[in-house]
């Protein structure tokens, strides 16, 4: 959203060009609220038969053991081809 002129912050109505929130400048901040002074926030009145879904969280799936087993399996696949060769070593860098 582009900048908002200071005069609009003081007295312009809330709308698409001036949304509620905290507006900050170099040396000050101003908050524009949705509700005007003296208004009350009331609970929503839903029609009969409306299903209201709240905030729910999905059940956690413990993956720590599976990921550890996968990591150890991949490590063993990497190590096993070198293990029976006692003379096998890491390649040396050329001088």
C-alpha positions in Angstrom: 0.0 0.0 0.0 1.5 3.4 -0.9 2.0 6.1 1.7 -1.0 7.9 3.2 -1.0 11.7 3.6 -0.9 12.9 7.2 -4.2 14.7 6.8 -6.0 11.5 5.8 -4.6 9.7 8.8 -6.2 12.2 11.1 -9.8 12.3 9.9 -10.4 10.2 6.7 -12.9 7.3 7.1 -11.6 3.8 7.2 -11.9 2.2 3.7 -10.0 0.6 0.9 -7.5 3.5 0.6 -7.0 3.8 4.4 -7.1 0.5 6.2 -7.0 0.0 9.9 -3.5 -0.6 11.4 -0.5 1.2 12.8 1.1 3.8 10.5 4.6 4.8 11.3 6.7 7.7 10.1 10.3 8.8 10.9 9.4 10.2 14.3 5.8 9.1 15.1 3.3 6.4 15.0 -0.5 6.5 14.8 -3.0 3.7 15.1 -6.3 3.7 13.1 -8.9 1.4 14.6 -11.9 -0.3 12.9 -14.3 0.7 15.7 -15.0 4.3 16.5 -15.0 5.7 20.0 -18.0 4.5 21.9 -18.7 1.5 19.7 -18.8 -2.0 21.2 -17.5 -5.1 19.7 -20.4 -7.6 19.6 -20.4 -11.3 19.0 -21.5 -12.4 15.5 -25.1 -13.5 15.1 -25.2 -16.5 12.7 -28.3 -17.9 11.1 -29.8 -21.1 12.5 -28.1 -24.2 11.2 -24.8 -22.6 10.4 -21.8 -24.7 11.3 -19.0 -22.8 12.9 -15.5 -24.2 12.5 -13.1 -23.1 15.1 -9.3 -23.1 15.0 -8.2 -26.6 15.1 -4.7 -28.1 14.8 -3.8 -31.3 13.0 -2.6 -34.2 15.0 1.1 -34.3 15.2 2.9 -37.3 13.6 6.1 -38.2 15.4 8.7 -38.5 12.6 11.9 -38.3 14.7 12.4 -42.1 15.0 11.7 -42.7 11.3 14.0 -39.9 10.1 16.8 -41.1 12.4 16.4 -44.6 11.1 16.5 -43.3 7.5 19.6 -41.3 8.2 21.4 -44.2 9.8 20.3 -46.5 6.9 21.7 -44.0 4.4 24.9 -43.7 6.4 25.4 -47.4 6.5 24.8 -47.6 2.7 27.6 -45.0 2.3 30.0 -46.8 4.7 29.5 -50.5 3.9 31.2 -50.5 0.4 34.5 -49.3 2.0 34.3 -51.4 5.2 35.7 -54.8 4.0 38.7 -53.2 2.4 41.3 -52.5 5.1 43.5 -50.5 2.6 40.7 -48.3 1.4 41.2 -44.7 2.4 39.9 -41.4 1.3 41.5 -40.0 -1.9 44.4 -37.7 -1.2 44.7 -34.3 -2.7 47.5 -33.8 -5.2 50.5 -31.8 -3.9 
